[in-house]
Amino acid sequence: MPHIVIKTISGPSKEQLQAAADQIAAVVNKTMDKPSQYISVSVEEYSFGEWPGVYDEYIKDKDNVLVKPGYSNPSTFG
């Protein structure tokens, strides 16, 4: 508690992903007052071709997506 999942298109280096995960965990620790030892972060990487499926399943029309993307058709980029 809490567990954060980063879903992203493949490309960032392992170091970049680790830095993002560390920073996200620190923000959750600070803003949600959750102890660091209880925060976990995982990364799931997808190809551009897989992203429309990720968008449809996890992002599109989901009430729990609090920061909406600036696109509505992921097939138009890549």
C-alpha positions as CSV (number, residue, x, y, z in Angstrom):
1,M,0.0,0.0,0.0
2,P,0.2,1.9,-2.2
3,H,1.4,0.2,-5.3
4,I,1.9,2.4,-8.4
5,V,2.1,1.0,-11.9
6,I,3.8,3.0,-14.7
7,K,2.6,1.9,-18.1
8,T,4.8,3.3,-20.8
9,I,5.9,2.8,-24.4
10,S,9.3,1.1,-24.5
11,G,12.3,3.4,-24.9
12,P,13.4,5.0,-21.6
13,S,16.6,3.5,-20.2
14,K,16.6,1.4,-17.0
15,E,18.2,4.4,-15.3
16,Q,15.4,6.8,-16.5
17,L,12.7,4.3,-15.3
18,Q,14.4,3.9,-11.9
19,A,14.7,7.7,-11.5
20,A,11.0,8.1,-12.4
21,A,9.9,5.4,-10.0
22,D,12.0,6.8,-7.2
23,Q,10.6,10.3,-7.7
24,I,7.0,9.1,-7.9
25,A,7.5,7.1,-4.7
26,A,8.9,10.2,-3.0
27,V,6.0,12.3,-4.1
28,V,3.5,9.7,-2.8
29,N,5.4,9.6,0.5
30,K,5.2,13.3,0.8
31,T,1.7,14.1,-0.5
32,M,-0.1,11.1,0.9
33,D,1.9,10.7,4.1
34,K,2.7,7.0,3.4
35,P,5.8,5.5,4.8
36,S,8.5,4.8,2.2
37,Q,8.8,1.2,3.2
38,Y,5.2,0.6,2.2
39,I,5.4,2.1,-1.3
40,S,6.1,0.0,-4.4
41,V,6.4,1.0,-8.0
42,S,6.4,-1.3,-11.1
43,V,6.9,-0.5,-14.8
44,E,5.2,-2.2,-17.7
45,E,6.6,-1.4,-21.1
46,Y,4.6,-1.7,-24.3
47,S,5.3,-1.2,-28.0
48,F,3.6,1.5,-30.0
49,G,1.4,-1.2,-31.6
50,E,0.3,-2.4,-28.2
51,W,-0.5,1.1,-26.8
52,P,-4.0,1.4,-28.3
53,G,-5.0,-1.7,-26.4
54,V,-3.5,-0.2,-23.2
55,Y,-5.3,3.1,-23.8
56,D,-8.7,1.3,-24.4
57,E,-8.3,-0.9,-21.3
58,Y,-6.8,1.4,-18.7
59,I,-7.2,5.0,-19.8
60,K,-10.2,5.7,-22.1
61,D,-13.3,6.7,-20.2
62,K,-11.9,5.6,-16.9
63,D,-13.0,7.6,-13.8
64,N,-9.9,6.6,-11.9
65,V,-7.6,8.3,-14.5
66,L,-7.1,11.6,-12.6
67,V,-4.7,13.2,-15.2
68,K,-6.1,12.7,-18.6
69,P,-3.9,12.4,-21.7
70,G,-3.9,15.1,-24.3
71,Y,-4.9,12.7,-27.0
72,S,-8.0,10.6,-27.8
73,N,-6.6,8.4,-30.5
74,P,-3.3,6.7,-29.7
75,S,-3.1,5.2,-33.2
76,T,-2.2,8.7,-34.5
77,F,1.2,8.8,-32.9
78,G,4.2,6.5,-33.1
